[in-house]
Amino acid sequence: MTSRGRAFDAVLTDLDGVIRFYEMAELEELERSAGLPAGSTAEIAFRPETDMPLMRGEITRERWIESIADGLADRVPWARGHELGTALAETKFRADDAVVGLLRRARAAGLRVLLVTNATPWLADDLALLGLTGPDGCLDDVISSADLGIAKPDRRIYETAAERAGVAPARCLFVDDRQENVDAAVALGMTGLLYGEPADLRAALAPLV
């Protein structure tokens, strides 16, 4: 599948912070009502000890919410913490149309486009809501940590992604908003892109699309 004259043949992209963004206003209002600074719930929810068991598919959504309530229990009553955890789990989200458009152009140019994400067990439902999968989607395949039981930056998830893309790691562009995840991809021989805004991806894809 390698095409002579281009730098890579597959784009492996993260989801959150690259394609998907959350609308946090409702949760932040609940936090203010509870006397907590904005972001307090996410701070607990995305600690490795709270977050990674979910990302590896080891716990349920409800157990994750309960662990958020446990983490907030020294600041708010447990029931209020559970309410905040539920609100976080149900936070509305949207896809960045500019990024989705670039990924569609990459596919049209003959590149394989795969999602490589540390994800919840309900990722498939979220992707359907975003319109990223199905006949009109922009993805060729989805590599989910919850399905594999391993998460970035474990090298095995990158190796699986390259294998599923059907190309060597050296022929992959890896896009992520976390430096440690990009570093792990680069260590495997991939081209790494630390994502900050759509212009970063547009520049990386410019020679190809």
N, C-alpha and C positions, 0 to 999 in steps of 0.2 A: 504493500500500500504506500510505500515511500515514493514521493514525487520528486524527481530531480530538480534542483534549483530552489527549493523552498526549505526553510529552517526547521519546520516540524509538520507533522501530519495529523496530530490530535491535540485538542484543547481539553484539558482537565480542569474544571472550574469548581470552586467552592460555591455554596449556596448563600448562607447568611453573611451579610457584609459585602457581597459581590452582586448577587442577583436579588436576594430577598431582604426587605427592610420592614421593620415593625413600627406600628403606630402606638406609641407609649403613653399618650395623653391620659387615657382613662385610668390606666394603672397608676400613673403619677398622681392623679387626683385622689385615688384611694389611699395611696401612701401618705399624702398630706393630711387626709382626714384621720389617719391612724397616728399622726405625729412623727412620721418617718421622712427622712430626706428622699427625694426622688432617686430612684436607682437602687434602693435598699434591697428590694425583692430580688432583682436580677443579680445583685452582688452575691447573695446567698445561693441562688439557683444555679449559677454558673461557676461556683467553686468546683474544682476537680472532684472532690469527694462527694458532692451532691450531683454534679452533672454527668460525670463519666459513666457511672453505672447505667444511666438512661441511654447515653449515646452508644453503649455497647450492647444494648438490648437486654440488660440483666434485670431491670425493674420495670414496673408498669408506670403509666402516667400518674395514677393516683398515689403510688408510693413516692414518686418524685415530688408531688405537691405536698405530701406529708413531711418529707424531708426538708422542704422549704419552710414549712410551719415550725418544724423542730428548730431550724436555724434561726428563726425570728423570735423564738419563744422567750428570750431574755429581754425583748423590747416591746412586744405586743402579746396579748392573749393568744393562745394557740389557735382558737377559732378564727381570729382576725388574720393570723398568719396563713391559715389554710385558705381563707378568702383571697388573700393577696396572691398566693401561689396559684390558685385556680384562675385568677384574672390574668396572670402572666401566661399560663398555659393556653388561654383562650384569646390572647392578644391578636388583634387583626394585623394583617401584613399585606404587602404589595410587592410586585416585581418591578424592577427598574427596566422600563421599556427600552432605554438606550442600550443596556447590556444585552437584553434579550435580542434586540435587533442585530447587534454585532455577532452574537452566537449564531443566529440564523444565517447571516452572511458567510460566516465561517463554514457552516455545513454546506451552503450552496457552492462554496469554492472547493468542496471535496474533502474538507477536514472532518474527522470524527470529533464529536463534541460529547463529552461525558461529564456528568456531575460526580464529584468526589467530595463527600460531605460527612462530617460528624453529625449524625441525624437521630431524630426520635423514631420510635417504632411506627409512628403514624405518618412518616414522610410521604408515602405514596398519596395519601389523601391531600396533604398540603400541596404537592406538586400538581395534582389535578386541579385544585382551586386556583393555582397560579397560571394554569394553562401551559405548563412546561412539558407535559407528556401527552401522549396520544398522537394522532395523525397530524395535528397542527402544532405540535410542540417543537422545541428547539434542541432536544437531547436525543442522542443515539443510545445512551445507556445511563444507568444510575448506580453508583457505587456508594452504598450506605454503611456506615459503621455499625448501625443497629442490626443490619442483616449479617455482617461479617463477624461481629463480636470483637473487632479491633478498630482503633480510631487513630486518626492523624495525631501526632506525626510518626506513628509506627510505619516502618518502611513497607510492611506487607500490604498495606492498603494501596500504596502507590504501585507496587508490583502487580497487584490484582487489576488496578485500573489500566495500566499499560497493556497487560495481557488481554483484557476485555476490549480494549481499543484496537488490538491487533497490530500494534507497532512497538518498536523498542523504546525504552524510557528516554533515550537520547532524542527521539523524534516527537516528544511531548512538550507542550507548553502547559505549565501548571500555574494556576491563578488562585490566589488566596489572600485574605486580608490579615493573616497572622504570620509574623516573620518565622516562627519556629516551624510552621507547616511548609513554607516556601523553602526554608533551609534544608529540610528533610528531602524534599523533591530534588533540589539541586545536588545533594549528596548522592542521589541515585542516578544522576546524569541528565535530569530533565532541565529544560529552560524554565527558570522561575520568574514569576511576576508578582511582586507585592502590590496588591490592589489598593488604590485609594479613591479613584473616581473613574468614570467611563473612559475618559481621555487616555488613561493608562492602557486599558485593553485595546482601545482604538489604535494607539501607536504600535502596540505589539503585533496587531493583526494587519496593519496597513500594507506591508509588502505582499500580503496574501489575498486580501479581499478588496 
